[in-house]
Amino acid sequence: MSRRRRERTPLNAEINVVSLIDVMMLLLVIFMITAPMMQGGIEVKLPRGEARPLEAKNDLVVTVMSANQVAVGNTRMSMAEFRAAFAALAEQKAKQGVYLRGDASVPYGEVVKVLDIMRRAGAANVGLVVQPPERQ
């Protein structure tokens, strides 16, 4: 009985990263496609002006839109509903900052009315949100 001796191949201890790169590229493409869709909110055309950038926080955002509409976060309401509801919102979120966004097409007087309602409700720290100016 003769035993045949087979040659053993040496063990390959390298990690094959090609499949990992494929998975990483697929995830990158998925995130690139879905990230713009995840940004919610109400679209308004903000006026342009010099201001320091906002930090991403969970602050209360009030948006003044055309046609006598106001939005708190993503909830749209009329000016009368806003006047009644903002006092309760200001009490709940008193420690957070409040940001006021006004559409560029809204008359200045409407934005001031909303600001006045916010001040009377107790929101002392109100920041105005603007779009940075275009650089040429």
NORRAZI-V119768 format. One record per helix or strand. SS is the DSSP state (h for helix, s for strand). FROM is the first residue (numbers start at 1). TO is the last residue. If there is no record, write none. Layout:
# NORRAZI-V119768
{{SS | FROM | TO} {SS | FROM | TO}}
This chain:
# NORRAZI-V119768
{{h | 18 | 38} {s | 46 | 46} {s | 48 | 48} {s | 60 | 65} {s | 69 | 72} {s | 75 | 78} {h | 79 | 92} {s | 98 | 103} {h | 108 | 120} {s | 126 | 129} {s | 131 | 131}}
